[in-house]
Amino acid sequence: TEAVTDLANIYMYVGKLEEAEIRYQQVTDTYVARYGEEHPDTATAMNNLACLHYNRALKAKGRRRSSAVKPVLNATALEQFTKAKTLLEKVVAIPEAVLQESDSALLADALNNLGSVNFLMGDYAAAEANCTRSYEITVM
């Protein structure tokens, strides 16, 4: 499964997002079947898949600026941000003790990523809460 993750990382790096998504989803499905959703390896796989959706959303969003308080997102960007948010919410819902036993940076990363998604979707209160919690874990 590590080799599949490495391949997905390469695909993501070179912009082959469809191929990367297939591999990240394969790894996520394997870990869910093997360990269930509340396992650090599963959480890492979901975080990787969420990052892919986040990157797709940024690409779809483009560099458009909005003077509105909430950002204006096209349907593709909104769909990809929503997929990323759903996966990241699953990761941060895993009991903190389970994640920190393996790797406290994983929870901090997932919270930071979720905060970024919240921010770009215009949910500034959730963005602040998640980024603050990420910071608190990082400085412990």
VOTOR-725375 format. One record per residue (C-alpha): residue number from 0; x, y, z. Coordinates in Angstrom, 1 decimal, m for minus. Layout:
N
{atom NUM, {X, Y, Z}}
...
***
This chain:
140
{atom 0, {0.0, 0.0, 0.0}}
{atom 1, {3.0, 2.3, 0.6}}
{atom 2, {4.0, 1.8, m3.1}}
{atom 3, {0.5, 2.8, m4.2}}
{atom 4, {0.6, 5.9, m2.0}}
{atom 5, {4.0, 6.8, m3.5}}
{atom 6, {2.6, 6.4, m7.0}}
{atom 7, {m0.4, 8.6, m6.1}}
{atom 8, {1.9, 11.2, m4.7}}
{atom 9, {3.9, 11.2, m8.0}}
{atom 10, {0.7, 11.5, m10.0}}
{atom 11, {m0.5, 14.4, m7.9}}
{atom 12, {2.9, 16.2, m8.2}}
{atom 13, {2.9, 15.9, m12.0}}
{atom 14, {m0.7, 17.0, m12.3}}
{atom 15, {m2.3, 13.6, m13.2}}
{atom 16, {m5.1, 14.1, m10.7}}
{atom 17, {m7.4, 11.5, m12.0}}
{atom 18, {m4.8, 8.8, m11.7}}
{atom 19, {m3.8, 10.1, m8.3}}
{atom 20, {m7.4, 10.0, m7.1}}
{atom 21, {m7.8, 6.3, m8.2}}
{atom 22, {m4.7, 5.3, m6.2}}
{atom 23, {m5.5, 7.4, m3.1}}
{atom 24, {m9.0, 5.9, m3.1}}
{atom 25, {m7.6, 2.4, m3.5}}
{atom 26, {m5.3, 3.0, m0.5}}
{atom 27, {m8.2, 4.4, 1.5}}
{atom 28, {m10.5, 1.5, 0.7}}
{atom 29, {m7.8, m1.0, 1.6}}
{atom 30, {m7.1, 0.6, 5.0}}
{atom 31, {m10.8, 0.9, 5.8}}
{atom 32, {m11.3, m2.8, 5.0}}
{atom 33, {m8.3, m3.8, 6.9}}
{atom 34, {m8.4, m1.5, 10.0}}
{atom 35, {m11.7, 0.3, 9.9}}
{atom 36, {m12.2, 4.1, 9.8}}
{atom 37, {m10.7, 4.8, 13.2}}
{atom 38, {m7.1, 3.9, 12.6}}
{atom 39, {m4.1, 6.2, 12.0}}
{atom 40, {m3.2, 4.6, 8.6}}
{atom 41, {m6.8, 5.1, 7.4}}
{atom 42, {m6.7, 8.6, 8.7}}
{atom 43, {m3.5, 9.3, 6.7}}
{atom 44, {m5.0, 7.9, 3.6}}
{atom 45, {m8.2, 10.0, 4.0}}
{atom 46, {m6.1, 13.1, 4.6}}
{atom 47, {m4.1, 12.4, 1.4}}
{atom 48, {m7.3, 11.9, m0.6}}
{atom 49, {m8.7, 15.1, 0.9}}
{atom 50, {m5.6, 17.0, m0.2}}
{atom 51, {m6.2, 15.9, m3.7}}
{atom 52, {m9.7, 17.2, m3.6}}
{atom 53, {m8.5, 20.4, m2.1}}
{atom 54, {m6.0, 20.9, m4.9}}
{atom 55, {m8.6, 20.1, m7.5}}
{atom 56, {m10.9, 22.7, m5.9}}
{atom 57, {m8.1, 25.4, m6.0}}
{atom 58, {m7.5, 24.6, m9.6}}
{atom 59, {m11.3, 24.9, m10.4}}
{atom 60, {m11.6, 28.0, m8.3}}
{atom 61, {m8.9, 29.8, m10.2}}
{atom 62, {m7.6, 33.2, m9.1}}
{atom 63, {m11.0, 35.0, m9.1}}
{atom 64, {m11.3, 37.5, m6.4}}
{atom 65, {m14.6, 38.5, m4.9}}
{atom 66, {m15.5, 41.6, m2.9}}
{atom 67, {m18.2, 39.6, m1.1}}
{atom 68, {m17.8, 38.5, 2.5}}
{atom 69, {m18.2, 34.9, 1.4}}
{atom 70, {m16.2, 33.6, m1.6}}
{atom 71, {m18.0, 32.8, m4.8}}
{atom 72, {m17.2, 29.2, m5.9}}
{atom 73, {m18.1, 27.5, m9.1}}
{atom 74, {m19.8, 24.2, m8.9}}
{atom 75, {m16.7, 22.1, m9.5}}
{atom 76, {m14.7, 24.0, m6.8}}
{atom 77, {m17.6, 23.7, m4.3}}
{atom 78, {m17.9, 19.9, m5.1}}
{atom 79, {m14.2, 19.3, m4.5}}
{atom 80, {m14.0, 21.4, m1.4}}
{atom 81, {m17.1, 19.5, 0.0}}
{atom 82, {m15.4, 16.2, m0.7}}
{atom 83, {m12.2, 17.4, 1.0}}
{atom 84, {m14.2, 18.7, 4.0}}
{atom 85, {m16.2, 15.4, 4.4}}
{atom 86, {m13.0, 13.4, 4.5}}
{atom 87, {m11.2, 15.7, 6.8}}
{atom 88, {m14.2, 15.8, 9.2}}
{atom 89, {m13.9, 12.0, 9.4}}
{atom 90, {m10.2, 12.2, 10.2}}
{atom 91, {m10.7, 14.8, 13.0}}
{atom 92, {m13.6, 12.8, 14.4}}
{atom 93, {m11.3, 9.9, 15.1}}
{atom 94, {m10.6, 9.9, 18.8}}
{atom 95, {m7.6, 12.1, 19.5}}
{atom 96, {m6.0, 9.5, 21.7}}
{atom 97, {m5.9, 7.1, 18.7}}
{atom 98, {m4.3, 9.6, 16.4}}
{atom 99, {m1.8, 11.0, 18.9}}
{atom 100, {m0.7, 7.6, 19.9}}
{atom 101, {0.6, 7.1, 16.4}}
{atom 102, {1.4, 10.6, 15.2}}
{atom 103, {0.2, 13.8, 16.7}}
{atom 104, {1.2, 15.7, 13.5}}
{atom 105, {m1.5, 13.8, 11.6}}
{atom 106, {m4.3, 15.4, 13.7}}
{atom 107, {m2.7, 18.8, 13.5}}
{atom 108, {m2.3, 18.5, 9.7}}
{atom 109, {m5.9, 17.3, 9.3}}
{atom 110, {m7.2, 20.2, 11.4}}
{atom 111, {m5.1, 22.7, 9.5}}
{atom 112, {m6.2, 21.3, 6.2}}
{atom 113, {m9.8, 21.4, 7.4}}
{atom 114, {m9.3, 25.0, 8.5}}
{atom 115, {m8.0, 25.9, 5.1}}
{atom 116, {m11.1, 24.3, 3.4}}
{atom 117, {m13.4, 26.1, 5.9}}
{atom 118, {m11.7, 29.4, 5.1}}
{atom 119, {m12.0, 29.0, 1.3}}
{atom 120, {m15.6, 28.0, 1.6}}
{atom 121, {m16.3, 31.1, 3.7}}
{atom 122, {m16.8, 29.5, 7.1}}
{atom 123, {m14.4, 31.7, 8.9}}
{atom 124, {m15.4, 30.8, 12.4}}
{atom 125, {m14.8, 27.1, 11.8}}
{atom 126, {m11.5, 28.0, 10.0}}
{atom 127, {m10.3, 29.8, 13.0}}
{atom 128, {m11.4, 27.1, 15.4}}
{atom 129, {m9.7, 24.3, 13.4}}
{atom 130, {m6.5, 26.3, 12.8}}
{atom 131, {m6.3, 27.3, 16.4}}
{atom 132, {m6.7, 23.7, 17.6}}
{atom 133, {m4.0, 22.6, 15.0}}
{atom 134, {m1.7, 25.2, 16.4}}
{atom 135, {m2.3, 24.1, 20.0}}
{atom 136, {m1.4, 20.5, 19.1}}
{atom 137, {1.7, 21.6, 17.3}}
{atom 138, {3.1, 23.7, 20.2}}
{atom 139, {2.4, 21.0, 22.8}}
***
